Amino acid sequence: MTTATTPSHGPLTGVRVVELAGIGPGPFAAMLLADLGADVVRVDRPGGPGLAVDPAYDITHRNKRAVTVDLKAPGGPARVLDLAARADVLIEGHRPGVAERLGIGPEPCHTRNPRLVYGRMTGWGQDGPLAPRAGHDIGYIAVTGALGLIGAPGTPPAVPANLLGDYAGGSLYLVVGVLAALHHARATGTGQVVDAAIVDGTAHLTAMIHGMLAAGAWQDRRGANLLDGGCPFYGTYETSDGRYMAVGALEQRFYEEFTTLLGLPDQAPARDDPARWDDLRAAVAARFRTRTRDEWTAVFADSDACVAPVLGLREAPHHPHLAARATFTDHGGLTQPAPAPRFSATPTAVRTGPAGPDAGTDAEAVIRAWDTSGPDTSGPHPTHPHRKAGQ
């Protein structure tokens, strides 16, 4: 049985999103919605969003249109409200109270469009003692306990770029919240505010570890546990050429294959005796230092030893598995991650490159287009009472 493919750019085709331009997790969340097929219009302030990179290379602005609106000028907020009146979702990432002072907070937006999902992306959340304070990813993940999990004992915690807080704890939770609220709005006709705080999302990511901690199966210190580098068969090892291999041979049968291919099947200290883990780690490290990363990659290829090379960003697109799956794609001369996840009936794609602040799309043109066009294959659109079926 084959699945029919619908003519769309993803499962969110027909969903209209207004993104009030910012940096970090808000644009990434909007990119994800755009990758999934939503019609995303980014509202820039004059002068652009302020990210210190040429907008032509800002991949988080792909698959979007951009308009420029001066929210401090007469008529500026009204233009945003006109867009919100025709949208399904609005995303903003200002500090609490800023959108309200600009006249584009939830109340005026919902007055114009009661079905609107109003997504708010912040680090600290909309309330609490730190809500009005500035912050960045590293501070948000620090107070949740997540940063303290990462790194070797006796050394400062390792900083995981801004992937853990901004994007995992922030963007992805905002998208989950927006899609859930959109489902609710279409079922009930009532929109709502989604308060996506990076501290909340990052804390939520540690749920399993909190359970292990309560059960006595996790120690509240770095490098002392099964999944934080404390275990010698779950960690990284340097090779003879100064590169690294990642080992995840947790289960017994995978561990046996690992030690056999590594050349330690008989002399390896007992894996089930944590008191001897330092000896085991030293033996594993010594073996890995005898060959290059690529030589070890060949040794462990086509095995269930759960060993992989640690690749750089420029190397990753060329990994045979990622290349076979087209995990990365080239568009407009930019190598970039392809949209994820994948859908059998509504495939996604990189449709356009980054929409820079000089993209030239006029807000009035978008408003007119949203009044008269847009894919709609399901009859009257439940979130747009002003739009007739077939329009």
Secondary structure, 3 states (H helix, E strand, C coil): CCCCCCCCCCCCCCCEEEEECCCCHHHHHHHHHHHCCCEEEEEECCCCCCCCCCHHHCHHHCCEEEEECCCCCCCHHHHHHHHHHCCCEEEECCCCCHHHHHCCCHHHHHHHCCCCEEEEEECCCCCCCCCCCCCCHHHHHHHCCCHHHCCCCCCCCCCCCCHHHHHHHHHHHHHHHHHHHHHHHHHHCCCEEEEEEHHHHHHHHCHHHHHHHHCCCCCCCCCCCCCCCCCCCEEEEECCCCCEEEEECCCHHHHHHHHHHHCCCCCCCCCCCHHHHHHHHHHHHHHHCCCCHHHHHHHHCCCCCCEEECCCCCCHHHCHHHHHHCCEEEECCEEEECCCCCCCCCCCCCCCCCCCCCCCCCHHHHHHHHHHCCCCCCCCCCCCCCCCCCC
